[in-house]
Amino acid sequence: MKKEPIPEFASEEEEWQFWSQADSADHIDWSKAEAITLPELRPTLKTISLRLPVSLIAELKLLANKRAVPYQSLLKTYLADRVREELARPSPPLHA
């Protein structure tokens, strides 16, 4: 089956818009894909505003200091661990 050509994009935003709606299988023969490792790839970050009690921040800083890491990094680690735990749990049944 012939694949459609991938269009040229004027910007990353334009490319994002295209791929958010397009089916990549129409453009790429995934049977020829090879697994690669991208050790320098970092996830896209988004800054948020989060209101926490001052005492909780102080405790996070204390724990982070014991581990010699920034407290915001420790908080991200704690959040990521908890999200993974919650996603691994079976979902409770929905009640009618």
C-alpha positions as CSV (number, residue, x, y, z in Angstrom):
1,M,0.0,0.0,0.0
2,K,1.4,3.4,-1.0
3,K,1.9,5.8,1.8
4,E,0.9,9.5,1.6
5,P,3.8,11.9,1.6
6,I,4.5,13.8,4.9
7,P,3.9,17.5,4.2
8,E,6.4,20.3,4.8
9,F,5.6,22.3,7.9
10,A,6.3,26.0,8.4
11,S,6.5,25.6,12.2
12,E,6.5,23.1,15.0
13,E,3.0,24.3,15.9
14,E,1.8,23.5,12.4
15,E,3.4,20.1,12.5
16,W,1.8,19.4,15.9
17,Q,-1.6,20.4,14.6
18,F,-1.2,18.0,11.6
19,W,0.0,15.0,13.7
20,S,-2.7,15.5,16.3
21,Q,-5.3,14.8,13.7
22,A,-3.5,12.6,11.1
23,D,-3.1,8.8,11.3
24,S,0.7,8.2,11.1
25,A,0.0,4.8,9.5
26,D,-1.2,6.6,6.4
27,H,2.3,8.2,6.1
28,I,4.8,5.8,7.7
29,D,5.5,2.1,7.2
30,W,5.8,1.1,10.8
31,S,6.9,-2.4,9.9
32,K,10.3,-1.0,8.9
33,A,10.7,1.0,12.2
34,E,13.7,0.4,14.4
35,A,13.8,0.9,18.2
36,I,16.2,3.6,19.2
37,T,17.3,5.1,22.6
38,L,17.3,8.9,23.1
39,P,19.3,9.4,26.3
40,E,19.3,13.2,26.0
41,L,15.6,13.5,25.5
42,R,13.9,15.4,28.2
43,P,10.1,15.6,28.7
44,T,8.3,18.8,28.0
45,L,7.7,20.6,31.2
46,K,4.8,22.9,32.1
47,T,5.0,25.4,35.0
48,I,2.0,25.3,37.3
49,S,1.0,27.2,40.4
50,L,0.5,24.9,43.4
51,R,-0.5,26.2,46.8
52,L,1.0,24.1,49.6
53,P,1.1,24.7,53.4
54,V,4.3,26.3,54.5
55,S,4.9,23.5,56.9
56,L,4.6,20.9,54.1
57,I,7.2,22.8,52.0
58,A,9.5,23.0,55.1
59,E,9.2,19.2,55.5
60,L,9.9,18.6,51.8
61,K,13.0,20.8,52.0
62,L,14.1,18.8,55.1
63,L,13.7,15.5,53.3
64,A,15.3,16.8,50.1
65,N,18.3,18.1,52.1
66,K,18.8,14.7,53.6
67,R,18.9,13.3,50.0
68,A,21.0,16.2,48.7
69,V,18.4,17.0,46.0
70,P,16.3,20.1,45.3
71,Y,12.9,19.9,47.0
72,Q,11.0,20.5,43.8
73,S,12.7,17.5,42.2
74,L,11.8,15.4,45.3
75,L,8.2,16.5,45.0
76,K,8.1,15.5,41.3
77,T,9.5,12.1,42.2
78,Y,6.9,11.6,45.0
79,L,4.1,12.7,42.6
80,A,5.3,10.4,39.8
81,D,5.6,7.4,42.1
82,R,2.1,8.0,43.5
83,V,0.5,8.4,40.0
84,R,2.1,5.2,38.9
85,E,0.7,3.4,42.0
86,E,-2.7,4.8,41.4
87,L,-2.7,3.9,37.7
88,A,-1.6,0.3,38.5
89,R,-4.6,-0.2,40.8
90,P,-7.7,-1.9,39.4
91,S,-10.4,0.6,38.8
92,P,-13.4,0.3,41.2
93,P,-16.6,-0.8,39.4
94,L,-19.0,2.0,38.4
95,H,-22.3,2.0,40.2
96,A,-25.5,2.7,38.3
